[in-house]
Amino acid sequence: VFYRVLLLWYYKLVSASPQQLAETGPANSKEEIQENWKNIESLMQSQNPSDWNMAVLAADALLDDILKITGYGGTTMAERLKIVDPIQLSALDRVWSAHRLRNAIAHDPTDQHTRETMVSAVNAYRQAFRDLGFMAALAPAPENLPVAEISPDQLPIG
């Protein structure tokens, strides 16, 4: 199912006009960032591993958007992460791990990852958003499953 969704998304991306791409470009406002983060948290609440994959992909894209709008250069997320000062981004090593996980998911969406791994990745992105000053703009995590306040071993696996 995830693979089909990814293929559909890819098809829409390559068949989109330049104007459509501009309209669906990076998140530029705090409201867009907040809405994107809500979607990520919603995906992480799912029991479906494909949804966790989508959450990691979306969190990585959101961080990339934030790095772009805050002025980090480079043509790829990896290039931007190399520029980030580890003092400014306390979770930089964890973000690199999360980004490598994102790459693994993008290259082989059928490969299964543990929920613990996925939660750890999303928490790394959450910490990056805090460190970069964007977490204050985000709504608190849902009460029934606050991703940032639980450890992976507390999550129901099933």
C-alpha positions as CSV (number, residue, x, y, z in Angstrom):
1,V,0.0,0.0,0.0
2,F,2.8,2.4,1.0
3,Y,4.6,1.7,-2.3
4,R,1.5,2.5,-4.3
5,V,1.0,5.8,-2.4
6,L,4.7,6.6,-3.0
7,L,4.4,5.9,-6.7
8,L,1.2,8.0,-6.9
9,W,2.9,10.9,-5.1
10,Y,5.9,10.5,-7.4
11,Y,3.7,10.5,-10.5
12,K,1.9,13.7,-9.3
13,L,5.3,15.3,-8.7
14,V,6.8,14.6,-12.1
15,S,3.6,15.4,-14.0
16,A,3.0,18.7,-12.1
17,S,3.4,22.0,-13.9
18,P,6.0,24.5,-12.6
19,Q,3.1,26.6,-11.2
20,Q,1.7,23.6,-9.3
21,L,5.1,22.8,-7.9
22,A,5.4,26.5,-6.8
23,E,2.1,26.2,-5.1
24,T,3.1,23.1,-3.2
25,G,6.6,24.2,-2.4
26,P,8.2,24.5,1.0
27,A,6.2,25.4,4.1
28,N,6.6,29.1,4.4
29,S,4.4,30.1,7.3
30,K,4.1,29.1,10.9
31,E,0.6,27.9,10.1
32,E,1.8,25.6,7.3
33,I,4.5,24.3,9.5
34,Q,2.0,23.7,12.3
35,E,-0.4,21.9,10.0
36,N,2.4,19.7,8.6
37,W,3.5,18.8,12.1
38,K,0.0,17.8,13.1
39,N,-0.1,15.5,10.0
40,I,3.2,13.9,11.1
41,E,1.9,13.3,14.6
42,S,-1.3,11.8,13.2
43,L,0.7,9.4,11.0
44,M,2.8,8.4,14.0
45,Q,-0.4,7.5,16.0
46,S,-1.3,4.9,13.4
47,Q,-0.6,1.2,13.9
48,N,0.4,1.0,10.2
49,P,4.1,0.9,9.5
50,S,3.5,2.6,6.1
51,D,2.2,5.6,8.0
52,W,5.3,5.7,10.1
53,N,7.4,5.7,6.9
54,M,5.3,8.7,5.6
55,A,5.8,10.5,8.9
56,V,9.5,10.2,8.7
57,L,9.5,11.3,5.1
58,A,7.3,14.3,5.9
59,A,9.3,15.3,9.0
60,D,12.5,15.2,7.0
61,A,10.9,17.4,4.2
62,L,9.6,19.8,6.9
63,L,13.1,20.2,8.4
64,D,14.5,20.7,5.0
65,D,11.9,23.4,4.3
66,I,12.8,25.1,7.6
67,L,16.5,25.0,6.9
68,K,15.9,26.6,3.5
69,I,13.7,29.4,4.8
70,T,16.2,30.1,7.6
71,G,18.9,30.7,5.0
72,Y,20.9,27.5,4.9
73,G,22.4,27.0,1.5
74,G,23.1,23.9,-0.5
75,T,21.2,21.9,-3.0
76,T,20.3,18.9,-0.8
77,M,19.3,18.3,2.8
78,A,22.7,16.7,3.4
79,E,24.5,19.8,2.2
80,R,22.4,22.0,4.5
81,L,23.0,19.7,7.5
82,K,26.7,19.9,6.9
83,I,26.5,23.6,7.3
84,V,24.5,23.6,10.6
85,D,26.4,24.4,13.7
86,P,26.2,21.5,16.3
87,I,25.9,24.1,19.0
88,Q,22.7,25.5,17.3
89,L,21.3,22.1,16.7
90,S,21.8,19.8,19.7
91,A,20.2,16.8,18.0
92,L,22.4,17.1,14.9
93,D,23.8,13.5,15.2
94,R,20.3,12.2,15.8
95,V,18.9,14.2,12.8
96,W,21.7,12.7,10.6
97,S,20.5,9.2,11.7
98,A,16.9,10.2,11.0
99,H,17.9,11.5,7.6
100,R,19.7,8.3,6.8
101,L,16.6,6.4,7.8
102,R,14.6,8.7,5.5
103,N,16.9,7.8,2.6
104,A,16.5,4.1,3.4
105,I,12.7,4.5,3.3
106,A,12.8,6.4,0.1
107,H,15.0,3.9,-1.6
108,D,13.2,0.8,-0.3
109,P,9.7,1.7,1.0
110,T,8.9,-2.0,1.5
111,D,11.7,-2.5,4.1
112,Q,10.2,-2.6,7.6
113,H,11.6,-0.6,10.5
114,T,10.7,-0.9,14.1
115,R,8.3,1.6,15.7
116,E,11.0,2.4,18.2
117,T,13.3,3.5,15.3
118,M,10.6,5.6,13.7
119,V,9.6,7.3,17.0
120,S,13.3,8.0,17.6
121,A,13.6,9.6,14.2
122,V,10.5,11.8,14.7
123,N,11.7,12.8,18.1
124,A,15.0,13.9,16.6
125,Y,13.2,16.1,14.1
126,R,11.1,17.5,16.9
127,Q,14.2,18.4,18.9
128,A,15.7,20.0,15.8
129,F,12.5,22.1,15.4
130,R,12.9,23.2,19.0
131,D,16.6,24.0,18.6
132,L,15.9,26.1,15.5
133,G,13.1,28.0,17.3
134,F,10.2,26.6,15.4
135,M,8.7,24.3,18.1
136,A,6.9,27.2,19.8
137,A,4.9,27.7,16.6
138,L,3.8,24.0,16.7
139,A,0.7,22.8,18.5
140,P,1.3,20.5,21.4
141,A,1.2,16.8,20.7
142,P,-2.2,15.1,20.9
143,E,-3.1,14.0,24.5
144,N,-3.7,10.4,23.6
145,L,-0.2,9.8,22.2
146,P,2.2,12.6,22.8
147,V,5.1,11.4,20.6
148,A,7.7,13.7,22.2
149,E,6.8,12.7,25.8
150,I,6.9,8.9,25.5
151,S,9.7,6.4,25.1
152,P,9.5,4.0,22.3
153,D,9.1,1.0,24.6
154,Q,5.8,2.5,25.9
155,L,4.2,2.4,22.4
156,P,1.8,-0.3,21.5
157,I,3.3,-2.5,18.8
158,G,0.8,-4.4,16.8
